[in-house]
Amino acid sequence: MVITRLMQKGVTPWLYAAAFAVSVAVAPSAAQAQDVEQSFAVALVRDALTAVAQANVTGNYTVLRDYGSAQFRSENDATDLAMAFARLRSERLNLLQALVVDPVLQRATSALNNSAMRLTGYIPVDDRAISFDMEFVNEGGTWRIFALRVGEYTAPAAQD
């Protein structure tokens, strides 16, 4: 589930993603990607998913919007976010399980002089899992949501 107009338009996020990818591939420099400390990454994932869960339960997406970066806030209003999360609400995933089950981090890197971070993975719960792909930017010393995708994770079928 994509929750920013930027990502819905498919323009600016690709430029951002390209810059992020280049910074990951660059030879050692100030822009080189670095692994994010595990406990910090888990805390950010849990924090963001808690904000999404509360917005889904209450129908009030203003706090989630305000958790975002300046660009995220300028590109999304509460109505946009409610529409973007309609499918997630219909899937009835219990996002609060993320508070007690450790996420499996498939990617946890920071780049661009530690001003951008991407966390990708899933949280195995019951008979299904919660997938996430989150991008954060550091604004004034605080990590803010830049882009966020959350949904049901379907594990690949086992090969015989």
C-alpha positions in Angstrom: 0.0 0.0 0.0 1.6 3.3 -1.1 0.6 6.2 1.0 2.0 9.3 -0.6 0.9 11.2 -3.7 4.5 11.3 -4.8 4.5 7.5 -5.0 1.1 7.4 -6.6 2.3 9.8 -9.3 5.4 7.7 -9.8 7.7 10.6 -10.4 9.6 12.1 -7.5 9.9 9.0 -5.5 11.7 7.3 -8.4 14.2 10.1 -8.4 14.6 9.8 -4.7 14.9 6.0 -5.0 17.5 6.4 -7.7 19.6 8.7 -5.5 19.2 6.2 -2.7 20.3 3.4 -5.0 23.3 5.4 -6.3 24.3 6.2 -2.8 24.2 2.5 -1.9 26.4 1.6 -4.9 28.9 4.4 -4.6 32.5 3.5 -3.5 33.3 4.3 0.1 32.4 7.9 0.8 30.3 10.1 3.0 27.2 9.0 1.0 27.9 5.2 1.4 25.1 3.1 2.7 25.4 1.8 6.2 23.6 -0.8 8.1 21.1 0.5 10.6 21.5 -0.8 14.1 19.0 -3.6 14.6 17.2 -2.4 17.8 16.8 1.1 16.3 15.4 -0.2 13.1 12.9 -2.4 15.0 11.8 0.6 17.1 11.2 2.7 14.0 9.2 -0.1 12.3 7.1 -0.6 15.5 6.5 3.1 15.9 5.4 3.6 12.3 3.1 0.5 12.3 1.6 1.7 15.6 0.7 5.0 14.0 -0.9 3.2 11.0 -2.8 0.9 13.3 -4.2 3.8 15.4 -5.2 5.7 12.3 -6.9 2.6 10.9 -8.9 2.0 14.1 -9.9 5.6 14.7 -10.3 6.7 11.2 -8.2 9.7 12.1 -5.1 9.9 9.8 -3.9 13.4 10.9 -1.4 12.0 13.5 0.0 9.6 10.9 0.3 12.5 8.4 2.0 14.7 11.0 4.5 11.9 11.7 5.7 12.3 8.2 8.4 14.4 6.7 7.7 17.9 5.4 7.3 16.5 1.9 5.1 13.7 3.1 2.8 16.2 4.9 2.7 18.5 1.9 1.7 15.6 -0.5 -0.9 13.9 1.8 -3.9 15.0 3.7 -5.9 12.8 6.1 -8.4 12.0 3.3 -5.6 10.8 1.0 -4.2 8.6 3.7 -7.7 7.1 4.5 -8.2 6.2 0.9 -4.7 4.8 0.6 -5.2 2.5 3.6 -8.7 1.3 2.6 -7.3 -2.0 1.3 -5.2 -2.5 4.4 -8.3 -1.9 6.6 -10.2 -4.5 4.5 -7.5 -7.1 5.0 -8.0 -6.7 8.7 -4.4 -7.2 9.6 -3.7 -6.7 13.3 -0.8 -4.3 13.1 -0.4 -4.1 16.8 1.1 -7.6 16.8 4.2 -5.8 15.5 4.7 -4.6 19.1 5.3 -8.1 20.4 6.7 -10.0 17.4 10.1 -9.0 16.1 10.2 -8.0 12.4 12.3 -9.9 9.9 14.4 -7.1 8.4 15.4 -7.9 4.8 16.9 -4.4 4.3 17.9 -1.9 6.9 20.3 0.7 5.4 20.9 4.4 5.7 22.5 6.6 3.1 23.1 10.2 2.0 25.2 11.1 5.0 22.8 9.2 7.3 19.9 11.5 6.3 17.8 8.8 4.6 16.9 5.3 5.7 15.1 2.4 4.2 13.6 -0.5 6.2 12.0 -3.4 4.4 10.8 -6.7 5.7 7.9 -8.5 7.3 6.4 -9.5 10.6 5.4 -13.2 10.9 2.2 -13.4 12.8 -0.3 -16.3 13.0 -1.1 -17.8 9.6 -0.1 -14.6 7.6 2.4 -11.9 7.9 2.6 -8.1 7.7 4.9 -6.7 5.0 6.5 -3.3 5.1 8.7 -1.1 3.1 9.5 2.2 4.8 11.6 5.2 3.9 12.5 7.8 6.5 14.4 11.1 6.2 16.2 12.8 9.1 14.7 16.3 9.7 16.1 18.3 12.5 17.5 15.2 14.2 14.2 13.3 14.0 13.5 10.4 11.7 10.3 11.2 9.7 8.3 9.0 7.4 9.0 9.8 3.7 7.2 6.8 2.2 5.4 3.8 3.6 4.0 0.6 2.2 2.2 -1.9 4.4 0.2 -5.0 3.5 -0.3 -8.7 3.9 2.9 -10.7 3.2 2.6 -13.9 1.2 5.6 -16.2 1.7 6.9 -17.8 -1.5 5.8 -21.4 -1.9 8.3 -24.0 -0.8 10.2 -25.8 -3.7 10.4 -29.5 -3.6 
